[in-house]
């Protein structure tokens, strides 16, 4: 297998959310985030691979690259890489352009496909099709439709809910609320989204016991390989704080998680996708919600699993991605 040329574009969803007629601009703040997160890709790299990374490089990054036997390549380097497979965090127009500029091997899928299968609308439609959708959850295309979902799904003042944009990630592009009334800042946010022509997803809030990120590879022959299952830790608002490495999963739960991930992987293949993907599931006080969302790209769960294996962690240990 050819060596890889890795590249971090953690703003993947932000770029996908731009309409086809629009132009994406990566802000300096986002560029800094990508620079901070990029060294995490070294845990996924193999000897002979390379990582594209804007200078300066920290001493820790240099040491880890040397340990992994991975070359660090300055982002403004003029060298071409015709023998390396360009491997971004996720496929977008800008990374395809970058890979082509570097003359690397670019095996990019259709961006229409990537946008569609990474949308939360796609995963929600699968939930409905497979009969595993969350009770009283729904999709709305107008304020009136959404308000009706909120009233029906959370009729009591203490009932918590979440409203999500289709391309949100890492607890961004969403609003939280309580009770049957959609008012205030939440109402303003959803109105703006509807003005942009978005559909929004409403879900009653579940009391979390444990969150799972099943990481898979969908191979060109249609086989779905489970890379591992990450143990995401979140705060009370559902924002990720890190990962718990080394904690075992009960055997029956493991079977359920791998089954749903392979089912998702098969569907992704049928849709025309091959490559890495993450399938999120959530265990709550009433059971397991097996399909929370799909990320057809690399995820930080891949990194967490790679770290757990590289460091041979067997006891529960909290870990945060380098950022």
ABEGO torsion letter per residue (X at the ends): XBBBBBBBBAAAAAAAABBAABBBBBBAAAAAAAAAAAAAAAAABBBGBBBBBBOBBBAAAAAAAAAAGBBBBBAABABBBAABBBBBABBBAAAAAAAAAAGBBBBBBBAAAAAAAABAAAAAAAAAAAGABBBGBBBBABAAAAAAAAAAABABAABBBBBBBAABBGGBGBBBBBEABBBEAAAAAAAAAAAAGBBBBBBBBBBBABBBBBBBBBBAAGBBBBAEBBBBBBBAAGBBAEBBBGBBBBAAAAAAAAAAAAAAAAAAAAAGBBEBBBBBBBBBAAEBBABABBBBBBBAAAAAAAAAAAAGBABBBBBBBBX
